[in-house]
Amino acid sequence: MSVLVNFEVFPTDKGTSVSKYVSKVIKMIKESGVDYKLTSMATIIETETLSQALEILQKAYAILEPDCERVYCAATFDIKKGNKGRMSQKIKSIVNEIGEVSE
């Protein structure tokens, strides 16, 4: 199984720059060992089960909760039985169709 999650999580009560807080979440994801990609607007992770994906989101909230009065989180899931490595495969499929793309 492959679970792709595109999500953003950040405090809404810490001003206009929240990279200090988001960095803590990214560090946790990095240390978790799941495949991930940081973008300017969100983070994408790929796990083997839905419970693993939800655990990452719960840990992200747990990191922010002690220092933040309000936390925003939005997530979209793409769950597919069988295939793994879809995070990179989806990009390769587009490159095969149109050539190099900006990542």
N, C-alpha and C positions, 0 to 999 in steps of 0.2 A: 504494500500500500504506500502511496505517496500523499502526504498532506502538505499542500502549499498554503502558507498564510502570509498575506500582505497586511501589515498592521502598523499603526502608530500609537504610541503611548507617551504621554508627557503631562507634567503638572500645568494647571491653568492659573495658579496663584503665585507664580514666581517671576513674573515680568516677561519681557519680550524675548529674552535669550534663555533657553532652557537646556543648552547643550551639556551643562554640568550634570544634569539629571539624566538626560538621554544617554550620555556616555556610560553611566553606571549600568543601564539596561543592556547596552551593546556589549559591554564587557562580560556580563553574565551570559549572553547568547554565545559570544565567542568561546567562553570557557566551557559551555555546555557540550560542545562538539557537534551540534547540528549544523547543516549547511545553511548559510545565510548570505544575504546581500543587503548592504546598507545603501539606500538611495537618499536623495536630498529631501524627500517627502515622507518616506516610510521605510520599513525594514521588511524583507521577505525572508521567511525561513522555510525549510523543508524538513519534515519529520516522517517517521515511518507509521505513526499512529496518531489518531486524533487526541488521545490522552496526553501524548508527549507535547503536542502543539499547545494544548490548553495549559499544561504545566508551565511552559515557557511564559505564556501570558500571565499566569498567576504569579510566577516569580517576578516578572517585570513590575506588576502592581505592588508586590511585597517590598520591592526595592524602594519604590517611590513613596509609599504610604506613610512611613514614619515622619518624613519631612514635609509632606504636602497635604494641604487641606482639601484639594480638589485635583483629581486625576482624570484626564480624558483618554479614552481608548476606542479605536475603531479597527475592526478586522474583517477581512474577507477570506474565505476558505475555498480551496479547490481540492477536493478529495477524490482520488482515483485508485481503484484497486489494481494491483499488479505492478505497475511501473514505478521505478525509483529514478532519481536523477533528473526529474522533469524541470527543475529550475534552470538548468543549463540546456537541456534538450529543447525546450520551447524557444530559446534564443537561436539555437543552431538551426531549427526548422525555418525560421524567418531569414536567417543569413543564406540558407540554401536557396530560398526563393528570390531574394533581392540583392544579395551581396552584403558586405560589411555594414554594420549599424553602430551607432554610438551607444555605448553602455555606461 
